[in-house]
Amino acid sequence: MAHVLTRSLDRAATIFVLVVAACGVLIPLSNLLLPAGSALQVPTYLVALWGKYVCYAILALSIDLIWGYCGILSLGHGAFFALGGYAMGMYLMRQIGTRGVYGNPILPDFMVFLNYSKLPWYWHGFDMFWFAALMVLVVPGLLAFCFGWLAFRSRVTGVYLSIITQAMTYALLLAFFRNDFGFGGNNGLTDFKDILGFNVQAEGTRAALFALSCLALILAFLICRAVVSSKLGKVLIAIRDAESRTRFLGYRVESYKLFVFTLSACMAGVAGALYVPQVGIINPSEFAPGNSIEAVIWVAVGGRGTLVGAALGAVVVNYAKTFFTSGVLAPYWLFMLGALFVLVTLLLPKGIIGTFNSWWDQLGSKRPNADSAAREDGVTEPKMAE
């Protein structure tokens, strides 16, 4: 396995991994060790903010894996992100215990307020971290497997598949808004206290969550690189470029698409699980179709089919969102986001990284190498005797 990961890393991928690893180590150390007010000290609020960006980068990677390399444009990946977040939120709610407003050792506050007589069956087990961590993968993965099995078996592709994924997300949005669904209704899950016995508001916990998010981003990137650099990745690209021909050659296209779609959903669930304790809340707004569409824009801006570009696009767009929504331009952010997508589509159809790679390849092709220069001068190297 280590050989496969090492073989899949090129220079750009290695640089990306080293940069993320450096951020995962230096930023927490700067926050915890340097005195407040120091020029190099990273405030706690920035650690949480950048941790949110890292979670978004993992979500962008999961979308790029299926869209950039398999041609599956999902407009509902926010659903898998939110389901992973709810699984972690349920664990965090069970850790509150008697410290809630109503002091009930078992029922969360919203259940006491809504006169629940007992804990719903699907909440059992979430008082244990290992069970919640397992559900972070199982719930999004199982939904993606069932949905993908039905959709890909019926050979639903293109815009029709995109619309169905968006409809799935909207249906979940409406379901989680209901108070009798057992997930907090409109308010969702919040007021978290501890995670694994550590205060979620403490500086050390936030720094550890940021470092863990960076580690998860590196692992997700390595998994994606291992997939796209293998024979499986070549089949996925063939499906993207010519699905009917790939099927004619004897490949079971549905099985490949189902595997990569389920893997992508599990990655999105992990991103959501890391997102919730750093943000401090999870509610049905995370299921909004607009969130899934925005995540697709991150990938398009960074560069579809590049992996590094997807992560970069998530960070760049969300940093711009944070910057522009905190001033006089806040009411116009959605217009700016739409304009950004249109401009990227028209001027940079390959995204930031894709365009840079094209320019670099063109620049390299214009450089005459030693062999071509020698041939132009009529001088060639003597060949070895066979």
N, C-alpha and C positions, 0 to 999 in steps of 0.2 A: 504493500500500500504506500509506504514511504517513497519507494522508487517511482511509482505512478505520479505522486504529487510533485516530486522533484523534477521529473521529466516534463510535466505540464507547465512549469514556470519558465517564462521567458524573461527578458530584461525588464520590461514594463511591469509584469506581474510581480517580479521580485521587489522592485522599487515600491510598488503599492503596498505589499505586505510589510516591508520594513517601515514605511511611513506610518501605517496604521499601528504597528506594534510600538513604534516610538511614541506616538500620541497616547496610546493606552498606558504607557509607563510614565512618561514625563508630565503629562497633565495632572494625573492624580498626585504625583509627588510634589509638583509645584503647589497644588492646592493645600496639601496637608503639611508640608515641611517649611515653606516660606512664610514669613510673617505677613499679616494683612497689611495692605498698603504698599507692598513691594511691587516694583515695576514688573517683575517676572511672576508674581503670584496670580494664579487663576482663581477668580472668585467661585464660590460654590454654585451660584446660579448659572454661571457659564458652563460648569461641569455638567449640570443637569441638562442644559440646553444642547450642548454638543453631544451628550449621550442620546438625546432624542434624534439628532441628525444621524448618528451612527445606526440607530434602529431603522430609520427611514432608508439608509443605504442598503441594509440587509433586505428590506422589502423590495427595493429597486433591483437588486441582484436576482431575486426570485422571479421578478417579472421579465427581466432580460433573458433569463435562462430559457423561458418558454416562448417569448416573443422574438427575441433576437436570433435564437438558434433553432427554433422549431416552428416558428410562424404562427403560434397560438396567441392571438391578441385577447387577453383577458381584461375585461373592464369590471371585474368583481373581486380582485385580489385583496381589496380592503376587507372583505368578509373574513378571509382566513387570518389576516392580521388582527382583526377585532376578536375573533374566536380565541386565538392564542392569548390575547389580552384579558378576555373574560375568564379564561381558565386560571391565569395567574391572579386576577382580581378576586376570584372566589377563594383562593388560598389565603390571600391577604385579609379578606373579610373574616374568615374563620379564626384568624390569629388575634382579632380584636378582643374577643371574649367579653368579660365583664367591664371592660373599659369603654364600652359604647354608651350612648346617651341613656338607654334603657337598662343597661347592666345585665342583659340576658347572656348567660355563658355560652349558649348554643346558637340562638337565632340572631342574625344581623339586625341592626336597628330598623331597616326598612320593612323587614318581615314582621317585627313586633308592631310597627305602626300600622301595617295592613292586616293585623289580627291573624297572622299565620299561627296555627295551633302546633305545628311541628315542622321540622326541617324537611324540605322536599327531598325525594330519594336521590335526585341527581346532584345534590350538594354533598352527599356522604362521601367521605374519603378525601375531601379537599382540605381537611385539617392537617394532612400529611404532605410535605413538600414533594416527596418523590412521586406521589400520585398526581399532584397538580402538574409537575414537570412532564409526566407521561401524557397527561391529557392535552398539554400544550401541543404535542405532536400528533396524538391520536385523533382529536376532534377535527382540526382542519384537514388532516390527511385523509380521514375517513369520508368527510364531506366531499373532498376533491376526488377521491377514488370513485365514490358512487356517482357523482355528477359527471365525471369524465367517462366512466364506463358507459353511461347512457348516451352521452353526447357523441363520443367518438365512435361508438358502435353504430350509431345512426348516421355517421359520417356528416355531422354538422360541422361546418367550417366557416371561415371568413367572418363577415359581418354578422351572420346569423348567430354564430357562437358567441361573439362579443355581446350581442344584445341579450342572449340568454344568461350569460354570466352577470350582466348588469341587473337583470330581473331577479336573479337569485339573491344578489346583495340587497336589493330594495325589499324583497320579501322578508329577509332577516331583519332589516331595519324596522319594518312595521311590527314584526313579532317581538323584538326586544323592547319596543316602546310600551308594550302592554304591561301593566302592573301585575297582572295575574300570571305572567310568564315566569316570574320568580327570579328576575335578574335586576331588580331595582327600577324598572320602568325608565322614565325620562331622565331621572337623576343618575342612574347607573350605579356603579360601585365606587366608593371613595372613603375618605377619612381613614386611610390605612395607618397602622401603627408600627408593626414589626415585619421583618422578613428574616426567617431563620434565627429569630431571637435578637436581631439588630434593628435599631431604630431607623426607619426608612428616611427620616429627616436629618439624620446625623451626617456630618461632613464625610466621615470615614465610609459610611454605607454608600453615599452617593458616588464617592471616588471609586469604590469597589465595583459598583454597578456599571460605571463608565468603562472601567478596565475590562469587565466581563463582556460588555457590549462590543468593545474592540476585538476581543478574542473571538467572539461569535462571528463578527464580520470577517475576520481572517479565515476561520474555519469554513464559513459559507462560501467565501471566494475560492478557497482551495478545492472544495467539493465541486463547485461549478467548473473550475478549470480542469479538474480531473475528468469530469463528464464530457466537456466539449472538446478536449484534446484526445479522447479515446476513439475507438471505432464506433462506439455508441454516438458520440458527438457528430461524427461524419454522417451517420444515418439520419440524425436529427436535422442536419443541414440539408441533406437530400430531400427529406420530407418537406422542409420549408420551401425549397426551390422547385421541387417537382414531385408532389405527393403521389399523383397517379402513376408516374413512372416508377417510383420507389415501390409502390404496391405491386406493380406489374413484375418487378424483379423478384418478388417472392417474400418481401419483408412484411411482417404484420405491423402495419403502420399504427393501428389502434393501440397495440401494446406499448410501443415506444412512446406515443403521446400520453398515454395514461400514466406511465412511469414518471416521466419528467414533470407532468402536471401535478402529480401527488407529491413528488419531492419538492417542487416549488411551493406548494401550499404549506408543507411542514416548515420550510424556511421562513415563510411569512408569519406563521404562528409563533416561531421563536422570536422573531422581531417584535411582535405584539406583546409577548410575555416580558421581554426586557424593557419595553416602552412604558408599561403601566406603573411599575414602582418608581420610575424616574419622573413621570409626569404627575402621578398621584391620583389619577381618576381614569375610569373607563366607562363610557356611556354609549347609547345607540348611535350617536352622531358619527362614530368611527365606521359604521356600516354605510354611511351616505355614499351614493354612487359617485358624487363629485370627488371624494377622496381617492377612489380607485382610478378615476380619469387623471387626476393630478399626478398620481404615481407613474402613470404611463408617460406623462409629459416629462417627468424627471429623466426617464430612460431615453426618450427622444432627444432631449437637450444634451445629455451627456454622450450619447452615442449608442444606438441599438446594435447589439451583437458584439460588444467590446468588453463587457463586465466592468472593467475599470471605469469606463465612461458612465455606466449606470449609477455606480456609487458616487462618482463625482457629480453627476447631474442632480442627485438627491440632495447632496450637501449644498451645492450652489443655489439651487432653486429655493430651498428652505431657508437658507441664510438671507436671500433676497426677500423672501416673504417676511421674515422677522424684521428686517431693516425697513421695508416699505410699509408694513402694517402698524408701525409704532409712531408714525408722523402724520403729516397733512395728507399724504398720499394713500392712507389706509382705505378710504372708500373705493379707491380705484384699483386695488390690488388684483382683483379678478380680471379686470380689463387688461392689466399689464401682463398677467399670466397668459391670457389668451393671445395677446399680441406676441409674447415671447414664443409661444408654440407656432404661430403662423410664420414668424420671421425665421425661426430655426428650420421649419419645413421648406421654406422658399430659398433661404440663403445657405443654410448648413444642413442639408438633408441627411448627412451622416452623423450629425451631432458634433460636439466639441472634439472628442477623442478620435472619432472616425475621420473628421476633416483633417485633424492634425496628422494622423497616420497617412492619409492620402498625400498631403503636402510633403511629408517626410520621404515617402516612397518616390514621389516625382523628383524631389531634390537629389535623392540617391541615384536615380536612373540617369540624371544629367551629368553625374561625375564619371569621367572616363577612367576605367580601371587600368591597371598596368598592362594586362593582356591586350585590351583593345588598342591602347596607345602603341604597343609594340607592333601589332599587326598593321596599324596605319603607317608606321615607319618602315615596314617590310622586315622587321626583325622578330624572330620567334625563338622560343626556348628549344634546345635540342631535346628530342624525345628519348626516353629510356629504351634501350634495346630489349626486345621481348625474347 
